[in-house]
Amino acid sequence: MLTPNCKVAHENSPDAEATLQLLLFVDERPSSRKPIHRIRNYLESLKQEYPFELMIVDVGEQPYLAEHFKIVATPALLKIHPQPRQTLAGTNLVGQLKNCWSRWQRCIEDYQTELKEEVASSTNASISSENGSSAKPSIESSIEVIQLTDEIFRLNQENAALRENLYFKDQILSMLAHDLRNPLTAASIALETLELGQNNPIQSLGAELTPTLKARLFEQARIQLRIIDRMITEILQAAKGSNADFYVKPRQLALGPLCQEILNQMQESFQLKCQIVETDIPQDLPPVHADSELVRQVIVNLLDNANKYTPKGGKIQVSMLHRTTQKVQVSVCDTGPGIPAENCDRIFENHFRLKRDQAIDGYGIGLSLCQRIIRAHYGRIWVDSPPKGGGCFHFTLPIYR
């Protein structure tokens, strides 16, 4: 019995014990309509003289059947019973069928004779009859076998994906436990220094902490805590899987001040590598319709990558452009190694990392999360390599109305 999603139609279902079984593979191309119409009309005329079973398969709806029967062109007519299998393909199906029809008739007659002899030689008529009917291959059973094979293949793929995710999460837990130590240690040192200076400034530090030094220690602690928070946020979002939806709370958002705030917070990271940061943010840039925390995460991630991969003394450029009446474009460019052209699309895949970056700290999930965030805002994110070298990441956000 055919499943409901199988768009295969019975043209004739004879009660004969053994019949000729045909499959007609069709498609929806306009150029195929006339050849398909001709062969169907001709088959309709033939079944008045000789019983046979015909099923029509739309390759667009059931590509796995075309793959199973090795159909490379449509329309195609396939004789699947009795053996041997034979395929006719091309626009002149009627002419080919006329040449083969008498031979196909003799083939089924020979099969019926053999079947009767097999039934007659059996001592149990009912068992023999059952065996005789089971010897006839069924189109329905063939389709069911193919569908079961397809389902097994799908389950194997899901199993492999689950194993990969479990392995990835084990790796992440191990890396997270290691990577959290650095910012935790830096934040702890800054806070302990402040505490010692406050409780016993002369004996502990040799001199009283100046307001400037205190401010720098507080800022260092805040930076490290933000790094920890970002790492944990990325891990939690990655754990939800690539199909998880973001809870987006879009509001009117001024991108310029947000970006400047992030740059100020990351200033020490840029100074440690003597990197030059240039900005081109127009004063009249219209506000966007976006979730400020999620957009902050995207900008921080792109700037953090730029800081990580740009060499000492390199340059990082942040620019914003009122690209169209509907979108604002944000670009983060650097003078680092850039992204190879063949990896510009894959760089946004979950867990993907370039071979050259295997030794650099990271999880291979940051850009994937950026893409999911931007797509959740109905924007676009991409990367290219400028002629002068380096890499440029761009993303767009809708303008607030």
LINNORGI-V303469 format. One line per field, one symbol per residue. ss: DSSP state (~ for helix, > for strand, _ for the rest). phi: phi as a letter, one per 40 degrees, with the letter a starting at -180 (. if undefined). psi: psi as a letter, one per 40 degrees, with the letter a starting at -180 (. if undefined). A space follows every 50 residues. Layout:
ss=???
phi=???
psi=???
//
This chain:
ss=_______>>>_________>>>>>>>___~~~~~~~~~~~~~~~~~____ _>>>>>>>____~~~~~~_______>>>>>>____>>>>___~~~~~~~~ ~~~~~~~~~~~~~~~~~~~~____~~~~~~~~~~~___~~~~~~~~~~~~ ~~~~~~~~~~~~~~~~~~~~~~~~~~~~~~~~~~~~~~~~~~~~~~~~~~ ~~~~~_____~~~~~~~~~~~~~~~~~~~~~~~~~~~~~___________ >>>_~~~~~~~~~~~_~~~~~~___>>>>>_______>>>_~~~~~~~~~ ~~~~~~~~~_____>>>>>>>_____>>>>>>>>______~~~__~~~__ ____~~~________~~~~~~~~~~~____>>>>______>>>>>>>>>_ _
phi=.ccccccbbccabccccbbcbbbbcbaccdccccdcccccccccccccca cabbbbbccccbcccccccfcbabcabbcbaccccabbahcccccccdcc cccccccccccccccccccccccbcccccccccccccbcccccccccccc ccccccccccccccccccccccccccdcccccccccccccccccccccca ccccbgacccdcccccccccccccccccccccccccccccgcccccccbc acbccdccccccccccdcccccbfccbbbbbccccccbbacccccdcccc cccccccccccdgcbbbbbbaccbcbbbbbbbbabccgbddcbcccdccc gcbcdcbcccdibgbccccdcccccccgbbbababcdchgbbbbabbccc b
psi=hiidehghhhdhgieidhihhihhhiiehdeeddddddddddddddeddh hihhhhhhdddgddddddefheiiiihhhehiiiihhhiidfddddddde ddddddddddddddddddddeidhdddddddddedhhhdddddddddddd dddddddddddddddddddddddddddddddddddddddddddddddddg ddddeeiihidddddddddddddddddddddddddddddeieeiiighgh ihhhdddddddddddeddddddefihhiighidfhiiigihddddddddd ddddddddehiheahhhhiihgdaedihhhhhiifaeahideeddddeih ehiideedeihiefedddddddddddefaihiiihideiaihhiiiiiih .
//
